[in-house]
Amino acid sequence: MSGQAIAPAAASEAAPTGGGGGTARRARRSSRRAADRRLGYALVAPAVILLLAITGFPLVYNLWNSFHYVNLSYANVPQHFVGLSNYTRMFTSSSWLASLERTLAFTAVSAVFDTAVALGLALMLHRRFPGRGLLRAAILIPWAVPTVVSAMLWQTMFDPRAGFVDYFLGIVHPSWGSLTWAGASVLRSWVVVFIADAWKNVPFVAIILLAGLQVIPTEVYEAAKIDGATAWQSFRRMTLPLLKPAIMVALVFRTLQAFFVFDVIYIMTGGGPGTSTETLSFLNYQTFITNTDFGYGGAMSIVLIVMALVIAGVYVRVLRPEL
Amino acid sequence: MTGRLRMRVVVRETGFYLGVLVVIAIALFPFYWILRTSLESDGQVAAGVGGKNGLLPSHLTLSSYVNDFTQQHFLTPLVNSIVVALATTFVTIIVATLAGYALARLNIRGAGAILGFVLLAGFFPVLAMIGPLFLLLKDLGMLNSIYPLIVIYLVYTLPISTWLLRNFFAQIPRELEEAALVDGATRLQALVKVVAPVAVPGVFTAAILSFILAWNDFAFAVSFLETPSHFTAPLSIVTFGQSQFQVFYNRIDAAVVIISVPIAALVLILQRRIVSGLTAGSFR
């Protein structure tokens, strides 16, 4: 602020001497830059402080808790330092290891399948055709509605009495008309969760890829056409390589999102049947909220964060050189 | 030769439009189905799909909507959700507009690092936050209150809004505010009087996205809210089916329709803006 007040004064002082005008202008500009910068820090500060508080506080608190015994269910046992025992308990826990395995499998299948489907959708949306607006609106709605909606909606769909899945399967083959899905078997529960999750999350991945398609210059395709390339050839040789940055962003985004999956699991299966659909996030929820074990839960959270960073890091490492 | 070529074009075009139709059906048919189910009576739901209760039920009723508001008291969670989502959106817009402008225009050192941190915060696992936040809210006596959610939901809304607005401001020609600055306006005056009016579409897009993201939360609500009168709408719906021997999907689906309608309306009216907001400058 003060810099701006000084600057005009300096300029008027320098003006009569004529030759000094350039330095004065430069001085004014640099003092404006300094003032801008100060204002800039003031304007970013709220965003940075808020985000730092919302994410940094849980990070530090989890770290501290993870080395302590903190369990509200046993109020008579005071908090105390326990070293690495929360971590060793986790790495030797069969339920944690099983949920890690499940989460990784779900993540791998979802990331690959969803990104592939999203690429097809993005190519459709990239083309100008009558009805494009309708298609765009149609795929945005599943993305925009709450996860509760996608979960409840597919729960209705897969219900043998209320849903259309069995209704249509029954038309195909009478004995398929009354299949039970969620909770009936491990595989069927995962099918239901996977479909509800993909239905909701594919659209956003498609939008990311659409953004990537839109920045590929049209001359590239024209040149390919002149050279006699078929549609498939120009897709393989031109579109895919140029789309690589967008595909990477889509994969990182979708992988992390699937890795953290919680809402659909909680709503559709509750982790069941038994514990067969419990994911890392679901287990963490149970440890915190059901068991009020904040030491053990803290260790789980820290490991979840570290694994997310590793996943993101691996993507960047593996895909960077080709960009 | 040209005949065969035309054949191929016809086949390809037919295939393309068939594909578009399939996608639209997969996206929208489930919504038709919940609307259809929500308009059935308890008796029809108990009888199951088939016969007179096929694709088009023979008899429709609004009884499950009435039930949601009179028996399940769905209005309170609905109002809670609206309050939290609007408040979060309001805070997001102010904070993200200021930050976005500073990051795009004010030559601050470490702008890249700040943008990186904002992005990283957006990927922070939600379930790794609930433990410490639960303890904090418990100590503050604010568990079971919707108000802390207004701040907590910023972790959903601030990263994407800050990025979006930063990209938006970067695309506005500098000459616009330079002219105002030459005329003796301060930076803040230039931002409020000259840049902000031009930035309205970007701010609007950020507001829509923020509202959608805040409206959609489930994880924080289920972790912190304890009594039905303090629930948000998505959390409330999950409890509808519970404590009954039979699941009345018509009642659940009526509530699902109610919370989907405002979002679907926003998307239908503003789809072009939402897509351009989501894609704007992300790979430039």
Interface residues (C-beta under 8 A of the other chain):
Chain A: M1 Q4 R32 R33 A35 D36 R37 L39 G40 Y41 A42 L43 V44 P46 A47 V48 L50 L51 L52 I54 T55 F57 P58 L59 Y61 N62 N65 V70 G120 L121 M124 R127 F129 G131 G133 L134 L135 R136 A137 A138 I139 L140 I141 P142 A144 V145 P146 T147 V148 V149 M152 L153 W154 T156 M157 D159 P160 R161 A162 G163 F164 D166 Y167 G170 W199 P203 F204 I207 I208 L210 A211 G212 Q214 V215 P245 A246 V249 L256 F260 F262 D263 Y266 I267 L280 S281 N284 Y285 F288 I289 F294 G297 G298 M300 S301 I302 L304 I305 A308 A312
Chain B: F16 Y17 G19 V20 V23 I24 I26 A27 L28 F29 P30 F31 W33 I34 T37 V45 A46 G48 V49 G50 G54 V95 A96 L98 A99 Y101 A102 L103 R105 L106 N107 I108 R109 I114 F117 V118 A121 F123 F124 P125 V126 L127 A128 M129 I130 G131 P132 L133 F134 L135 L136 V151 I152 L154 V155 L158 P159 T162 L181 T186 R187 L188 I212 W215 N216 D217 F218 A219 V222 S223 P234 L235 I237 V238 V247 Y249 I252 D253 V256 I259 S260 I263 A264 L266 V267 L268 Q271 R272 I274 V275 L278 T279 S282 F283 R284
